[in-house]
Amino acid sequence: MLSLIFVTYMNVFINSCKFTGIKYMLTKKHIALLFILLANLCVKAQDIELYLVNIKGIVSDFESGEPLPYAHVINPRSHTGTTTNADGFFSITMLTEDTLIVKTVGYVDQKFTLNEFPPKDHYEVMMKPVRYLLDEVTVTEKYKMREKLGLPEAKPLNIPKELRGSDFNEKPPWYAALVNPLGFLYYHTGKEEKEKRATLKAIENNKQWLEFSEHHNLETIEKLTGLTGEEADKFMFYCNINNQLPYFASQMEIEFQIMNLFFKYKQEQKSKTEKDSISN
């Protein structure tokens, strides 16, 4: 519509200016300027055709497909943004021409541009992890400060990271309440700390039982006593009932107890046989 009005106006204007060549030459310049103005108006009209939309989606690991919580979704134009929730979901309002930047620790920044209108109900942004190839590193102590200060050599912690205490990995002494009262109180009353210690205890008990069962088993009983078959099974049951050793007992302690119980087992079997013969 705008271009039709412009062409009609130009035709009228040119016809009215055909009488003077100079003025007509000036009019050509004016026409060029008016044409440029019309082009700018068209561009402005296209710029106005922007839409404000709400985008919803999830940020995921490119390799595993696992959602990435607490990733940052940023709109550089408006200097606004949001953060994904614990399940990797986000929701943000943007213009159709905006480009979002997704950032999270350990991953390459990802750009997101809207390629269709109206937008889809759900988008997925895949993040590629950052990997650095490092050469072998050797850490050495140059000034030997540990020896000068009389400090003991540090030993690696054999407790899994997720089961380590917030302040103490072992039961703290009483004076720790003076140095770190909150940590001392949390160790004794915190539900999470108690669950960690219970899990560590169960792991330790299971480890000790596996070590105990390496020596306290049917094969060892048959080797030490000479029993086989059903008799060996009965005596194994007898040992399990009368076991008094902790799971961290040594091999020598286990074998000594087996022989001691075997002597008692034979005495009990002999007494039982004598009683049965007297009753008959």
Helices and strands as residue ranges (DSSP letters): H 2-15, H 21-48, E 52-61, E 72-75, E 80-83, E 89-95, E 99-103, E 110-113, E 123-127, H 145-149, G 161-163, H 176-179, H 181-189, H 191-213, H 218-225, H 229-242, H 251-279
